[in-house]
């Protein structure tokens, strides 16, 4: 079975998502029920909800909303990666509140659409270090040229597990191998960083990609990090921009054709169970 470490539920009747106005293809409701049907068809047994960059004042409302979905009988949601603002003065109090929630498994601050200077701010870095020893993880959503910023954060907090989203967001459609390739190799030298094999269908040409289109990018990420430091994610509904959840699951199985059963198990569920105590 598969543990999906990257589900987004979008409910514009409950929460505010300012960024969706700039992404017409995603600017609608993407309810949990629609995901669940496809997920069960694909063999997904559990999932982690990933924050959807809601309006800052609604961050804790999002956590509360996801908690109601997780409490439904038979829900696949086993935990949540919550949004956060490490650059803000209220982060310490926020972290303390969230640590009391059994739902929260980690945090993410979206960085790929933010200035590079954000993660270099002293307060941001101080609060990243503050998470050390908490048992929580921190997701890194960065562009290939920002992977050096990810390295700096990982070096600051060696006792904090960082999760690199979407293989480092490579430009697969443009076949831009550098600086992505070398930066992935370098980032993987940090033992406290785990790579998430997720989302890559959205970075390929939606009309022409096949499993072999994705292979160099996925294989380089796995070979760099090793089978003990990779997890799988759907990035639903963003994956619908590149064919959808079922197409991505099918491609994943094709890409894993030469892997051993033990290696497949680690990527698809075993490592996620260990990292987030699922």
C-alpha positions in Angstrom: 0.0 0.0 0.0 1.0 3.6 -0.5 1.3 6.5 2.0 0.7 9.8 0.2 2.7 12.5 2.0 1.4 15.4 0.0 -2.4 16.0 -0.3 -3.9 19.4 -0.6 -7.6 19.9 0.2 -8.9 23.2 -1.2 -12.3 24.4 0.1 -12.9 28.1 -0.8 -16.2 28.1 1.1 -14.3 27.4 4.4 -10.9 29.0 3.9 -9.1 31.8 1.9 -6.4 31.1 -0.7 -5.2 34.4 -2.1 -2.7 32.8 -4.5 -5.4 30.7 -6.4 -6.6 33.8 -8.3 -3.3 33.6 -10.3 -3.8 29.9 -11.1 -7.1 29.5 -13.0 -6.7 25.8 -13.5 -6.7 25.2 -9.8 -9.0 28.0 -8.7 -12.0 25.9 -7.6 -13.0 23.5 -4.8 -10.9 20.3 -4.5 -12.7 18.4 -1.8 -11.4 15.5 0.2 -14.1 13.2 -1.1 -12.9 13.6 -4.7 -9.4 12.8 -3.7 -10.4 9.8 -1.5 -12.1 7.9 -4.3 -9.1 8.2 -6.6 -6.7 7.5 -3.8 -8.4 4.2 -2.8 -8.5 3.2 -6.5 -4.7 3.8 -6.6 -3.9 1.8 -3.5 -3.3 4.7 -1.2 -4.0 3.6 2.4 -3.1 6.8 4.3 -2.2 10.4 3.6 -0.7 13.5 5.1 -2.4 16.8 4.4 -0.1 19.5 3.2 -0.9 23.1 4.0 -2.2 25.1 1.0 -0.8 28.5 1.8 -4.0 30.0 3.1 -4.3 33.6 4.1 -2.0 34.1 7.2 -4.9 34.8 9.5 -6.5 31.5 8.6 -3.5 29.2 9.2 -4.9 27.7 12.4 -8.4 27.5 10.9 -6.9 25.3 8.2 -5.5 23.0 10.8 -8.9 22.8 12.6 -10.7 22.1 9.3 -8.3 19.3 8.4 -8.8 17.8 11.9 -12.5 17.5 11.2 -11.7 15.6 8.0 -9.3 13.3 9.8 -11.9 12.5 12.4 -14.4 11.2 9.9 -14.9 7.4 10.1 -12.5 5.7 7.6 -10.6 8.9 6.8 -7.3 8.4 5.0 -5.8 11.5 6.7 -3.3 10.3 9.3 -1.6 13.7 10.0 -1.0 17.2 8.7 1.9 19.4 7.7 0.8 22.8 8.9 1.6 26.2 7.5 3.9 28.5 9.5 5.6 31.9 9.4 9.1 31.5 11.0 9.8 35.1 10.0 7.1 36.3 12.4 7.5 37.3 16.1 4.6 35.0 17.1 6.2 31.8 15.8 7.4 30.5 19.2 3.9 30.7 20.7 2.4 29.1 17.6 4.9 26.2 17.7 4.1 25.6 21.4 0.3 25.4 20.5 0.8 23.1 17.6 3.0 20.7 19.5 0.0 19.7 21.6 -1.9 18.6 18.5 -1.6 14.9 17.7 -2.6 15.7 14.1 0.4 17.9 13.4 3.5 16.1 12.0 5.5 19.0 10.7 5.4 22.5 9.2 6.0 24.2 5.8 6.7 27.8 4.8 6.3 28.1 1.0 9.6 29.5 -0.3 9.6 29.0 -4.0 7.4 32.1 -4.6 9.1 34.2 -2.0 12.3 36.3 -2.2 15.5 34.5 -1.3 16.1 36.9 1.5 13.2 35.5 3.5 14.9 32.4 4.6 18.1 34.3 5.4 16.4 36.6 7.9 17.9 36.1 11.5 14.4 35.6 13.1 13.5 33.0 10.4 16.7 31.1 11.0 16.4 31.4 14.8 12.9 29.8 14.6 14.0 27.0 12.3 16.6 26.1 14.9 13.9 26.4 17.6 12.1 23.3 16.0 15.2 21.1 16.6 14.3 18.2 18.9 10.6 18.8 18.5 10.1 15.6 16.5 8.4 17.6 13.8 9.6 18.0 10.3 10.0 21.1 8.0 9.1 20.9 4.3 11.3 22.8 1.8 9.4 23.9 -1.3 12.2 25.7 -3.3 13.2 26.2 -6.9 16.4 24.6 -8.3 18.4 27.8 -7.9 17.1 28.1 -4.3 18.5 24.7 -3.3 21.6 26.4 -1.9 19.2 28.2 0.5 17.8 24.8 1.5 21.4 23.6 2.3 22.0 26.6 4.5 18.8 25.9 6.5 19.7 22.2 6.8 23.1 23.0 8.1 21.6 25.4 10.7 19.6 22.6 12.4 21.2 19.2 12.0 18.8 17.7 14.5 15.7 18.8 12.5 14.5 16.6 9.6 13.9 18.6 6.4 11.7 17.3 3.6 12.5 18.5 0.1 9.3 18.7 -1.9 8.8 17.6 -5.5 12.4 16.5 -6.2 13.4 20.2 -5.9 10.9 21.5 -8.5 12.9 20.7 -11.6 12.0 22.3 -15.0 11.4 19.0 -16.7 9.5 20.6 -19.7 12.5 22.8 -20.4 15.0 20.0 -19.7 16.9 22.4 -17.4 19.4 19.9 -15.8 21.5 22.6 -14.1 21.8 23.9 -11.5 19.2 21.3 -10.4 21.3 18.2 -10.9 24.4 19.4 -9.0 22.4 21.1 -6.3 20.4 17.9 -5.6 23.7 16.0 -5.3 25.0 18.5 -2.8 21.9 18.8 -0.8 21.7 15.1 -0.4 25.0 15.1 1.5 23.0 16.5 4.4 21.8 13.4 6.4 18.9 15.4 7.9 17.3 16.0 4.5 14.7 13.6 3.0 13.5 13.9 -0.6 9.9 13.7 -1.6 9.2 12.0 -4.9 6.1 14.1 -5.8 4.6 16.6 -8.1 7.0 16.1 -11.0 4.2 15.5 -13.5 3.2 19.1 -13.2 6.6 20.2 -14.3 6.6 18.1 -17.5 4.8 18.8 -20.8 1.2 17.7 -19.9 0.6 16.7 -23.5 3.6 14.5 -24.2 5.2 13.2 -21.0 5.6 9.5 -20.4 7.3 7.6 -17.5 10.6 7.8 -19.2 10.4 11.6 -19.4 10.3 11.7 -15.6 12.9 8.9 -15.2 16.2 11.0 -15.2 14.8 13.4 -12.6 13.3 10.8 -10.3 16.3 8.4 -10.5 18.8 11.1 -9.9 16.9 12.2 -6.8 16.6 8.7 -5.4 20.2 7.8 -6.2 21.4 11.0 -4.5 19.4 10.5 -1.3 19.3 6.7 -1.2 16.3 4.5 -0.5 16.2 5.3 3.2 15.7 9.0 2.6 12.9 9.2 0.1 9.1 9.3 0.5 6.2 9.5 -2.0 3.6 12.2 -2.5 0.8 12.9 -5.0 0.7 16.7 -4.8 -3.1 16.4 -5.5 -4.7 18.5 -7.0 -1.6 20.1 -8.5 -0.8 16.8 -10.2 -4.0 17.2 -12.3 -2.1 19.8 -14.3 0.0 16.9 -15.6 -2.4 14.0 -16.0 -3.8 13.4 -12.5 -3.3 11.1 -9.6 -3.9 7.8 -11.3 -1.4 8.7 -14.1 1.2 9.7 -11.5 0.7 6.5 -9.5 1.0 4.4 -12.7 4.1 6.3 -13.7 5.6 5.7 -10.3 5.2 2.0 -10.6 6.8 2.0 -14.0 9.7 4.0 -12.7 10.2 1.5 -9.9 10.3 -1.5 -12.2 13.9 -2.4 -11.5 13.8 -1.7 -7.8 13.6 -4.5 -5.2 10.5 -5.1 -3.1 12.3 -3.7 -0.1 13.3 -0.5 -1.9 9.7 0.0 -3.2 8.3 -0.5 0.3 10.7 2.1 1.7 9.7 4.7 -0.8 6.0 4.0 -0.9 5.3 3.7 2.8 8.1 2.4 5.1 10.1 5.6 5.3 7.0 7.8 5.9 5.9 5.5 8.7 9.2 5.9 10.4 9.7 9.6 9.8 6.2 10.7 11.0 5.4 7.8 13.4 2.4 6.7 11.4 
